[in-house]
Amino acid sequence: MLRKTGVSAPRIKIPKPFAQVAGYISGYGRSFVGGDSVFTSYSVKTLCSNSSVSSDLAHRELGFEPRDWKESLADHVDWMIDDGIIDLP
């Protein structure tokens, strides 16, 4: 991310219980003040779940070859910059 934007990625770790409570508050707060939540308790639960997936079937049946994660991340950052989600300094 630093190479793409000139800004380092955040290096903060939030304990799971705190993130879950903040997600509940964010979700309920959104209903009172409007707007979108940055995250919800459901998104915290999803991120913390064991989301093991395999591309073996797609590889066998369709010849799928996954891209390098760094290339995918760079494309995603470019998309967020183009969409105005990330403001560069």
C-alpha positions in Angstrom: 0.0 0.0 0.0 2.9 2.3 0.8 4.3 1.9 -2.7 0.9 2.7 -4.3 -0.3 5.5 -2.2 2.7 6.8 -0.2 0.8 6.1 3.0 1.6 3.2 5.3 -1.1 0.7 6.1 -2.5 1.1 9.7 -0.7 -1.1 12.2 -3.3 -1.1 14.9 -4.8 -4.3 16.3 -8.3 -4.1 17.9 -9.3 -6.9 20.2 -12.2 -8.9 18.9 -14.6 -8.3 21.8 -14.1 -4.5 21.4 -14.6 -4.7 17.7 -17.8 -6.6 18.2 -19.2 -4.1 20.6 -18.1 -1.2 18.3 -19.9 -3.0 15.5 -23.2 -3.2 17.4 -22.9 0.5 18.4 -22.1 1.4 14.8 -25.0 -0.5 13.4 -27.5 1.0 15.9 -26.0 4.4 15.6 -26.5 4.4 11.9 -30.2 3.9 12.3 -30.4 7.1 14.4 -28.2 9.4 12.5 -28.4 7.9 9.0 -25.5 7.1 6.7 -23.5 4.0 6.2 -21.6 2.1 8.9 -17.9 1.5 8.4 -18.4 -2.0 9.9 -21.1 -3.9 11.8 -21.1 -6.7 14.3 -21.9 -9.1 11.4 -18.8 -7.9 9.4 -16.6 -8.5 12.5 -18.1 -12.0 12.9 -17.4 -12.7 9.2 -13.8 -11.5 9.4 -13.1 -13.6 12.5 -14.7 -16.8 11.1 -12.7 -19.6 9.6 -13.3 -18.8 6.0 -11.2 -21.5 4.4 -12.0 -21.7 0.7 -10.4 -23.6 -2.1 -10.1 -22.9 -5.8 -9.4 -26.6 -6.6 -12.7 -27.2 -8.3 -12.4 -24.1 -10.4 -8.8 -25.1 -11.3 -9.9 -28.7 -12.3 -13.1 -27.8 -14.1 -12.3 -24.4 -15.7 -8.5 -24.1 -15.6 -8.6 -21.2 -13.2 -5.2 -19.9 -12.1 -5.3 -17.3 -9.2 -3.4 -14.1 -9.5 -0.6 -13.1 -7.1 -2.2 -11.4 -4.0 0.0 -8.4 -4.4 -1.3 -7.8 -7.9 -4.9 -8.1 -6.7 -4.3 -5.8 -3.8 -2.7 -3.2 -6.1 -5.7 -3.3 -8.4 -8.0 -2.9 -5.4 -6.1 0.1 -4.1 -6.2 1.6 -7.7 -10.0 1.1 -7.8 -10.5 2.7 -4.4 -8.4 5.7 -5.5 -10.3 6.0 -8.7 -13.6 5.8 -6.9 -12.6 8.4 -4.4 -12.7 6.0 -1.4 -9.0 6.7 -0.7 -7.9 10.4 -0.7 -4.2 10.7 -1.4 -2.2 13.4 0.5 
